[in-house]
Amino acid sequence: MSAFGLMAASVVLIFFVVPDDADQGFSQRIFYFHVPIALTSYVCFGWGAWKALLHLWKRARGADLESYVAIHLGVIFGALTLLTGSIWAKISWGHWWVWSENQLVLFLVLFLFYCAYFMLRFSVEDGPARANLCAVYALFGVVLIPVSFLAIRLAQHIIHPVVFTAHGPRVHGVMLLTFCVSWAAMLALFATLYHVELAGKRLDSRLRELRELLA
Amino acid sequence: MTTAEKYVAAAYLVVFLAVLAYVFIIALKLVRLEREVAELTELAARRRAEDDRQPELERVG
């Protein structure tokens, strides 16, 4: 419910309250969804890696499934980042994709790395070996997150805008508020989908056990 | 509608459709789980009925 409320608030702020950007005009409004989605995908991958670490370190029950669900959602948010980013690139730069831009390519590498996670997961038989392999893979992937994040700041060709610098944000007032509400909405959406998918998977697993018991 | 407005609308539509597709997939999964729960309930009820009938058969035998 909070996710729905925040989403509605962010849509109202984006389309009816926030002013047009002086440089990019109306098209800059994609920023209020594109950047929060990208940051949420980092959060998903980070959460997945944390759960993977808990699985390897403390053998926490259910941590493997939680890691898998977080990475699954991270890939969905990652795909949305690439799609919304491409649309924004087309209107701002005139191209859907620019291969010479390291930050774009690095995000694609991060996305493909986590796509390959599913190939690994579904090619190994269910059991402790699969859980351990997936946990190690998820932990390796988390290294790419700071690289991808910093690439936007370290890139030599500054065509990808940097909004949050070491000296503070470059947007103020209602623009900053809109961005914060949009990010909160995306995080709330992630939390909601994470709990719903996790509950479904747990129920599915218990039903399978019950079916085996009754068979 | 300007070109900028069309692109912004397309970006938002992509996000909206993705969330909608996800909710639809989750709904399908819920329907499947509901059906499985019904099947298992029926199976458990049948087992119980068989177990209740067993002593009667033993007495008759």
Interface residues (C-beta under 8 A of the other chain):
Chain A: G25 F26 S27 R29 I30 F33 H34 I37 I76 A79 L80 L83 T84 I87 W88 K90 I91 L189 L193 V196 E197 G200 L203 D204 L207 L210 R211 L214
Chain B: T2 T3 A4 E5 Y7 V8 A10 A11 Y12 V14 V15 A18 V19 Y22 I26 K29 L30 L33 E36 V37 L40 L43 A44 R47
